Amino acid sequence: MRISKFIIVIVLAVGLLSASLRAAEPAYVFVGVNVVPMDRERVMTNQNVVVQDGKITSIFAGSPDRAPAGAVRINGSGKYLMPGLAEMHGHIPPPNQPAQWIEDVLFLYVANGITTVRGMLGSEGQLALREKAKAGTIVSPNLYLAGPSFNANGPKSEAEAIQMVRAQKAAGWDLLKVHPGPTIPIYDAMARTAKEVGIRFGGHVPADVGLLHAIRAGQETFDHIDGYLEYLNGASGPIDNTKLNEVVRLTKQSGAWIVPTMALWETIQGTLELQTVTGYPELKYMPANQVKQWTDQHRTRLSNPNFNPATAKRVIQNRMIVLKALHQGGVPILLGTDAPQQFSVPGFSIHREMKRMLDAGMSPYEVIKSGTQNVGTYFKSQDTFGTVAVGGRADLILVDANPLENLANIARRSGVMVKGRWMTESEIQSRLAKIAGSAGN
């Protein structure tokens, strides 16, 4: 009984701390701004958007004097206010990494307008970081975290898989991560138990399981278009359109989502020259030893006698064909890059990813939707965000030109807001300069 009362006191204290931190943020009003609400493809011109206590409380035209007294005014004249973006296959450094590095990674996301991250590889102690992000004690995107993954070194029996699912649900992880390795019996035990306890699962397609079995088992997200190329023999030759159309239909019917990570796969397949990837300007924000490791890996990849540039190019071309077919077939797409990963720098990688999605036939609106409205729909049972709407979480990007006309305009920021916490672009650039200065590049 004493323990239970102690826990209740701690929970109440954390809640009060979180509330007090949120209350410390003033009310804001974006004045005379063009709103890109992302509920559909449109722009609402010359609006005033009021934010209080981490939420959007009103949107109206005309005089901004209707805003709460004392609200901080942000000049939005000629600018565009859009929802914050999401990284739906991101990674957060484990708690055993230096605290400053963890905070730097989280900031790199926010600096690029990424206000939500679905972390896809959990580590012990990471849930405490999620709570710090919720409380606002660190500058961080909103975090939704997968637990430690189900992989070849994971559960060795159905009983162990069941126990692992139940333990992750009880601990409070947001979803289960699937890696290559599990056998069909272990995978099925995981999937069955996940449905019983009410926790979602997604990630890779284990080779023993196969794409069709994973679809029928209810896997919710297929990350990296995992399993599709293998199922379609996309590394061997042209895609069989009949087979592709059928698996697109099955995917749509199952309610699954796709997280493509197109840009990263060009690096992994070796279709990008070494001087191209080492020339990315955002590498200055990564530790020098990390950049060296990535450089060595890529150099080794390209010099491997078994490396076949023609096969690598075919894989990338077929991945684009598959993404286009999935999108045109009505399968919902979620924006994600697998950062930090080889030459995929947190936050900055999202801009390269959006360009590849555009190249696959998606419109600017559809690409932005994959990182805003679609993500809000995916997480609708947990919070309200992904559009600029009254009652929604105040995750916003203020940009200098219309992002629906050119995706590159998303990088032309005046500032970013996360749960009502406003950071001007000058503040963002100041901290980025500090991160670059400590990276040693």
C-alpha positions as CSV (number, residue, x, y, z in Angstrom):
1,M,0.0,0.0,0.0
2,R,2.8,2.4,0.9
3,I,4.6,1.6,-2.4
4,S,1.3,2.3,-4.3
5,K,0.9,5.7,-2.6
6,F,4.5,6.5,-3.3
7,I,4.0,5.8,-7.0
8,I,0.9,7.9,-7.1
9,V,2.8,10.8,-5.5
10,I,5.6,10.5,-8.1
11,V,3.1,10.4,-11.0
12,L,1.3,13.4,-9.7
13,A,4.6,15.3,-9.2
14,V,5.7,14.5,-12.8
15,G,2.4,15.7,-14.1
16,L,2.5,18.9,-12.1
17,L,6.1,19.5,-13.3
18,S,5.1,18.9,-16.9
19,A,2.1,21.2,-16.6
20,S,4.2,24.0,-15.0
21,L,6.8,23.7,-17.8
22,R,4.1,24.1,-20.4
23,A,2.5,26.9,-18.5
24,A,5.8,28.7,-18.6
25,E,5.5,29.2,-22.3
26,P,3.6,32.4,-23.3
27,A,0.7,32.5,-25.6
28,Y,1.7,33.2,-29.2
29,V,-0.1,34.6,-32.3
30,F,1.2,34.2,-35.8
31,V,-0.1,37.4,-37.4
32,G,-1.2,37.7,-41.0
33,V,0.2,34.4,-42.0
34,N,-0.7,32.1,-45.0
35,V,-1.8,28.8,-43.5
36,V,-1.1,25.5,-45.2
37,P,-3.5,23.4,-43.1
38,M,-2.8,20.1,-44.8
39,D,-6.4,18.9,-44.3
40,R,-6.5,19.1,-48.1
41,E,-4.5,20.9,-50.8
42,R,-5.1,24.6,-50.1
43,V,-3.7,27.8,-48.6
44,M,-5.7,30.0,-46.2
45,T,-4.4,33.5,-46.8
46,N,-3.8,36.3,-44.2
47,Q,-4.8,34.4,-41.0
48,N,-4.0,34.8,-37.4
49,V,-3.1,31.6,-35.5
50,V,-3.2,31.6,-31.7
51,V,-1.3,29.0,-29.6
52,Q,-1.7,28.5,-25.9
53,D,-0.6,25.8,-23.6
54,G,0.9,23.7,-26.4
55,K,-2.3,23.7,-28.5
56,I,-3.7,25.7,-31.4
57,T,-6.7,27.5,-29.9
58,S,-8.0,29.7,-32.7
59,I,-7.5,30.6,-36.4
60,F,-9.2,33.7,-37.7
61,A,-8.9,36.4,-40.3
62,G,-8.9,40.1,-39.7
63,S,-7.4,42.0,-36.8
64,P,-5.1,40.1,-34.5
65,D,-6.5,42.0,-31.5
66,R,-8.7,39.1,-30.8
67,A,-5.7,37.2,-29.6
68,P,-5.2,36.9,-25.8
69,A,-3.8,39.9,-24.1
70,G,-0.1,39.7,-23.8
71,A,0.3,37.1,-26.5
72,V,3.7,37.2,-28.2
73,R,3.2,38.3,-31.8
74,I,5.1,36.6,-34.6
75,N,5.0,38.4,-37.9
76,G,3.7,36.0,-40.5
77,S,3.2,38.5,-43.3
78,G,4.2,36.9,-46.6
79,K,5.2,33.7,-44.8
80,Y,3.5,30.2,-44.7
81,L,2.6,28.2,-41.6
82,M,2.6,24.5,-42.0
83,P,2.4,21.5,-39.6
84,G,5.6,20.1,-38.2
85,L,7.0,17.1,-40.1
86,A,7.6,13.6,-38.8
87,E,10.5,11.2,-39.0
88,M,8.7,7.8,-39.0
89,H,11.8,5.6,-39.0
90,G,14.3,7.5,-36.9
91,H,16.8,6.5,-34.2
92,I,17.6,8.0,-30.9
93,P,21.0,7.2,-29.4
94,P,20.8,4.8,-26.4
95,P,21.1,6.2,-22.9
96,N,24.7,4.9,-22.6
97,Q,25.8,7.5,-25.1
98,P,27.0,10.9,-23.9
99,A,24.1,13.1,-22.8
100,Q,25.1,16.0,-25.0
101,W,25.2,13.8,-28.1
102,I,21.7,12.5,-27.4
103,E,20.4,16.1,-27.0
104,D,22.2,17.2,-30.1
105,V,20.6,14.4,-32.2
106,L,17.1,15.4,-30.9
107,F,17.9,19.1,-31.7
108,L,19.0,18.2,-35.2
109,Y,15.6,16.8,-35.9
110,V,13.8,19.9,-34.5
111,A,16.1,22.3,-36.3
112,N,14.7,20.9,-39.6
113,G,11.1,21.2,-38.6
114,I,10.7,17.5,-37.5
115,T,8.5,17.7,-34.5
116,T,7.6,14.0,-34.2
117,V,10.0,11.0,-34.3
118,R,9.0,7.3,-34.3
119,G,12.1,5.8,-32.8
120,M,12.6,2.3,-34.3
121,L,15.1,0.7,-32.0
122,G,14.5,0.9,-28.3
123,S,17.1,0.6,-25.5
124,E,16.7,0.2,-21.8
125,G,16.2,3.6,-20.2
126,Q,15.0,5.3,-23.3
127,L,11.4,5.6,-22.0
128,A,12.7,8.1,-19.4
129,L,14.0,10.2,-22.3
130,R,10.5,10.1,-23.9
131,E,9.1,11.5,-20.6
132,K,11.6,14.3,-20.5
133,A,10.6,15.2,-24.1
134,K,6.9,15.2,-23.0
135,A,7.7,17.4,-20.0
136,G,9.7,19.9,-22.1
137,T,12.8,19.7,-20.1
138,I,14.8,19.1,-23.3
139,V,14.4,20.5,-26.8
140,S,13.1,17.4,-28.5
141,P,10.5,16.2,-31.0
142,N,7.5,14.3,-29.6
143,L,8.8,10.7,-29.3
144,Y,7.0,7.5,-30.0
145,L,9.3,4.6,-29.3
146,A,9.6,1.0,-30.4
147,G,11.1,-1.4,-27.8
148,P,14.2,-3.6,-28.2
149,S,13.7,-5.4,-31.5
150,F,12.6,-9.0,-32.3
151,N,15.6,-10.3,-34.2
152,A,17.8,-13.4,-34.7
153,N,19.3,-12.9,-31.2
154,G,15.9,-12.4,-29.6
155,P,13.3,-14.8,-28.4
156,K,14.1,-18.5,-29.1
157,S,10.7,-19.9,-28.6
158,E,7.0,-18.9,-28.9
159,A,6.8,-18.7,-25.1
160,E,9.7,-16.2,-25.0
161,A,8.2,-14.2,-27.9
162,I,4.9,-14.0,-26.0
163,Q,6.7,-12.9,-22.8
164,M,8.7,-10.3,-24.6
165,V,5.5,-8.8,-26.2
166,R,3.7,-8.6,-22.8
167,A,6.8,-7.1,-21.1
168,Q,7.1,-4.4,-23.7
169,K,3.4,-3.6,-23.5
170,A,3.6,-3.4,-19.7
171,A,6.7,-1.2,-19.8
172,G,5.0,1.4,-22.0
173,W,6.7,1.1,-25.3
174,D,4.6,2.4,-28.2
175,L,5.2,-0.4,-30.7
176,L,7.2,-3.5,-31.4
177,K,10.1,-3.5,-33.9
178,V,10.6,-6.4,-36.2
179,H,14.1,-7.1,-37.5
180,P,15.3,-9.9,-39.8
181,G,15.7,-13.2,-38.0
182,P,12.5,-14.5,-36.3
183,T,11.1,-17.8,-37.6
184,I,7.4,-18.1,-38.6
185,P,6.4,-19.7,-35.2
186,I,8.1,-16.9,-33.2
187,Y,6.8,-14.2,-35.5
188,D,3.3,-15.5,-35.3
189,A,3.4,-15.8,-31.6
190,M,4.6,-12.1,-31.5
191,A,1.9,-11.0,-33.9
192,R,-0.9,-12.9,-32.2
193,T,0.1,-11.6,-28.7
194,A,0.5,-8.1,-30.0
195,K,-3.1,-8.1,-31.1
196,E,-4.3,-9.6,-27.8
197,V,-2.6,-6.9,-25.7
198,G,-3.1,-4.0,-28.1
199,I,0.3,-3.0,-29.3
200,R,1.3,-2.4,-32.9
201,F,4.3,-3.8,-34.7
202,G,6.3,-3.0,-37.8
203,G,9.7,-2.8,-39.5
204,H,11.4,-5.4,-41.6
205,V,10.1,-8.6,-43.2
206,P,12.1,-11.6,-41.8
207,A,13.3,-13.9,-44.6
208,D,11.6,-17.0,-43.1
209,V,8.3,-15.1,-42.8
210,G,8.0,-13.5,-46.2
211,L,6.0,-10.5,-47.3
212,L,2.6,-12.2,-47.9
213,H,2.6,-13.9,-44.5
214,A,3.6,-10.6,-42.8
215,I,0.8,-8.8,-44.6
216,R,-1.8,-11.4,-43.6
217,A,-0.4,-11.4,-40.0
218,G,-1.3,-7.8,-39.7
219,Q,2.2,-6.1,-39.7
220,E,1.3,-2.5,-39.6
221,T,4.3,-0.8,-41.3
222,F,6.8,-2.1,-43.9
223,D,9.9,0.0,-43.5
224,H,12.4,0.4,-46.3
225,I,9.8,-1.2,-48.6
226,D,11.1,-4.2,-46.8
227,G,10.3,-7.5,-48.4
228,Y,8.7,-6.1,-51.6
229,L,11.9,-6.2,-53.7
230,E,12.6,-9.7,-52.5
231,Y,9.1,-10.9,-53.2
232,L,9.2,-9.4,-56.7
233,N,12.8,-10.5,-57.4
234,G,13.6,-6.8,-58.0
235,A,17.3,-7.4,-58.0
236,S,17.2,-9.9,-60.8
237,G,15.3,-8.2,-63.5
238,P,12.2,-6.2,-64.5
239,I,9.2,-6.1,-62.0
240,D,6.3,-8.4,-62.9
241,N,3.5,-5.8,-63.0
242,T,0.7,-8.4,-62.4
243,K,2.5,-9.6,-59.3
244,L,3.2,-6.1,-58.2
245,N,-0.4,-4.9,-58.6
246,E,-1.7,-7.9,-56.6
247,V,0.6,-7.3,-53.7
248,V,-0.3,-3.6,-53.8
249,R,-4.0,-4.6,-53.5
250,L,-3.2,-7.0,-50.6
251,T,-1.3,-4.3,-48.8
252,K,-4.0,-1.7,-49.3
253,Q,-6.6,-4.3,-48.1
254,S,-4.6,-5.1,-45.0
255,G,-4.5,-1.4,-43.8
256,A,-0.7,-1.5,-43.8
257,W,1.6,1.6,-44.2
258,I,4.8,2.1,-46.1
259,V,7.9,3.9,-44.8
260,P,10.1,4.0,-48.0
261,T,13.5,5.4,-46.8
262,M,14.5,5.8,-50.5
263,A,17.5,8.1,-50.1
264,L,19.3,5.9,-47.7
265,W,19.0,2.9,-49.9
266,E,20.9,4.7,-52.7
267,T,23.8,4.9,-50.3
268,I,23.5,1.3,-49.1
269,Q,23.2,0.0,-52.6
270,G,26.2,2.0,-53.7
271,T,24.6,4.0,-56.5
272,L,26.0,7.2,-55.1
273,E,29.7,8.1,-55.6
274,L,31.9,8.6,-52.6
275,Q,32.6,12.2,-53.4
276,T,28.8,12.8,-53.5
277,V,28.0,11.5,-50.1
278,T,31.1,12.9,-48.4
279,G,30.2,16.3,-49.9
280,Y,26.9,16.6,-48.0
281,P,27.2,19.9,-46.1
282,E,25.2,18.6,-43.1
283,L,28.0,16.1,-42.2
284,K,29.6,19.0,-40.3
285,Y,27.1,18.3,-37.5
286,M,28.1,14.7,-37.1
287,P,31.1,13.6,-35.0
288,A,34.3,13.3,-37.1
289,N,34.8,9.6,-36.1
290,Q,31.2,8.8,-37.3
291,V,31.8,10.5,-40.6
292,K,35.1,8.6,-41.0
293,Q,33.3,5.3,-40.3
294,W,30.6,6.0,-42.9
295,T,33.3,7.0,-45.4
296,D,35.3,3.8,-44.8
297,Q,32.1,1.7,-45.1
298,H,31.2,3.3,-48.4
299,R,34.7,3.1,-49.9
300,T,34.7,-0.6,-48.9
301,R,31.3,-1.2,-50.5
302,L,32.3,0.4,-53.8
303,S,35.7,-1.4,-54.0
304,N,34.2,-4.9,-53.2
305,P,34.9,-7.2,-56.1
306,N,31.4,-8.6,-55.8
307,F,29.8,-5.1,-56.1
308,N,27.8,-4.9,-59.4
309,P,26.9,-1.3,-60.3
310,A,24.3,-2.5,-62.8
311,T,22.5,-4.6,-60.2
312,A,22.6,-1.7,-57.7
313,K,21.1,0.6,-60.2
314,R,18.4,-1.9,-61.1
315,V,17.4,-2.3,-57.4
316,I,17.0,1.5,-57.0
317,Q,15.0,1.8,-60.2
318,N,12.7,-1.0,-59.1
319,R,12.3,0.4,-55.7
320,M,11.0,3.6,-57.3
321,I,8.6,1.6,-59.4
322,V,7.3,-0.2,-56.3
323,L,6.9,3.0,-54.4
324,K,5.0,4.6,-57.3
325,A,2.7,1.6,-57.6
326,L,2.0,1.5,-53.8
327,H,1.2,5.2,-53.7
328,Q,-1.0,5.0,-56.8
329,G,-2.7,2.0,-55.4
330,G,-3.8,4.0,-52.3
331,V,-1.4,2.5,-49.8
332,P,-0.7,5.3,-47.3
333,I,2.9,6.5,-47.2
334,L,4.8,7.7,-44.1
335,L,7.9,9.9,-44.3
336,G,11.0,8.4,-42.9
337,T,14.8,8.2,-43.5
338,D,16.4,5.8,-40.9
339,A,18.6,8.6,-39.5
340,P,21.2,8.7,-38.1
341,Q,22.5,6.1,-40.6
342,Q,25.2,6.1,-43.3
343,F,25.3,9.7,-44.5
344,S,21.7,10.2,-43.3
345,V,22.0,13.0,-40.8
346,P,19.0,13.5,-38.5
347,G,16.6,16.1,-39.8
348,F,18.6,17.1,-42.8
349,S,18.0,13.7,-44.4
350,I,14.3,14.4,-44.6
351,H,14.9,16.9,-47.4
352,R,16.8,14.4,-49.5
353,E,14.0,11.8,-48.9
354,M,11.3,14.2,-50.0
355,K,13.1,14.8,-53.2
356,R,13.2,11.1,-54.0
357,M,9.5,10.7,-53.2
358,L,8.8,13.5,-55.6
359,D,10.9,11.7,-58.3
360,A,8.8,8.6,-57.7
361,G,5.7,10.5,-58.9
362,M,4.3,12.0,-55.7
363,S,3.2,15.6,-55.8
364,P,4.6,18.2,-53.3
365,Y,1.3,18.0,-51.4
366,E,1.4,14.2,-51.2
367,V,5.0,14.2,-50.0
368,I,4.2,16.7,-47.3
369,K,1.0,14.8,-46.4
370,S,3.2,11.7,-45.8
371,G,5.0,13.6,-43.0
372,T,2.0,15.5,-41.5
373,Q,-1.6,14.5,-42.0
374,N,-0.8,10.8,-42.5
375,V,1.3,10.7,-39.4
376,G,-1.5,12.3,-37.4
377,T,-3.9,9.7,-38.7
378,Y,-1.4,6.9,-37.7
379,F,-1.2,8.3,-34.2
380,K,-4.7,9.5,-33.8
381,S,-5.4,7.3,-30.8
382,Q,-2.6,9.0,-28.9
383,D,-2.7,12.7,-29.8
384,T,-4.1,15.2,-32.3
385,F,-1.6,16.7,-34.7
386,G,-0.5,16.6,-38.3
387,T,-2.7,19.5,-39.5
388,V,-3.0,23.2,-38.6
389,A,-6.3,23.1,-36.9
390,V,-8.0,24.3,-33.7
391,G,-7.4,21.8,-30.9
392,G,-4.3,20.3,-32.5
393,R,-0.9,20.0,-30.9
394,A,1.1,23.2,-31.8
395,D,3.8,21.6,-33.9
396,L,4.4,24.1,-36.6
397,I,7.0,25.4,-39.1
398,L,7.0,29.0,-40.3
399,V,8.6,29.1,-43.8
400,D,9.3,32.0,-46.1
401,A,7.6,30.6,-49.3
402,N,4.9,28.2,-50.3
403,P,6.0,24.6,-49.7
404,L,3.2,23.3,-52.0
405,E,4.9,25.0,-54.9
406,N,8.4,23.8,-54.1
407,L,9.5,21.3,-51.4
408,A,12.8,23.1,-51.1
409,N,10.9,26.0,-49.4
410,I,10.5,23.9,-46.3
411,A,14.2,24.5,-45.6
412,R,13.6,28.3,-45.9
413,R,12.5,28.6,-42.3
414,S,11.7,31.5,-40.0
415,G,11.2,29.3,-37.0
416,V,9.9,26.0,-35.6
417,M,7.4,25.4,-32.8
418,V,7.2,22.1,-30.8
419,K,4.2,21.8,-28.5
420,G,3.9,25.5,-28.3
421,R,7.6,26.1,-27.7
422,W,8.8,28.6,-30.3
423,M,12.4,28.8,-31.7
424,T,13.4,31.4,-34.2
425,E,15.7,30.5,-37.0
426,S,18.4,32.6,-35.6
427,E,18.2,30.6,-32.3
428,I,18.3,27.4,-34.3
429,Q,21.3,28.5,-36.4
430,S,23.2,29.5,-33.2
431,R,22.8,26.1,-31.6
432,L,23.6,24.4,-34.9
433,A,26.9,26.3,-35.0
434,K,27.8,25.1,-31.6
435,I,27.1,21.5,-32.6
436,A,29.2,21.9,-35.7
437,G,32.0,23.4,-33.6
438,S,32.1,20.4,-31.3
439,A,31.9,17.8,-34.1
440,G,35.5,18.1,-35.0
441,N,35.1,18.0,-38.8
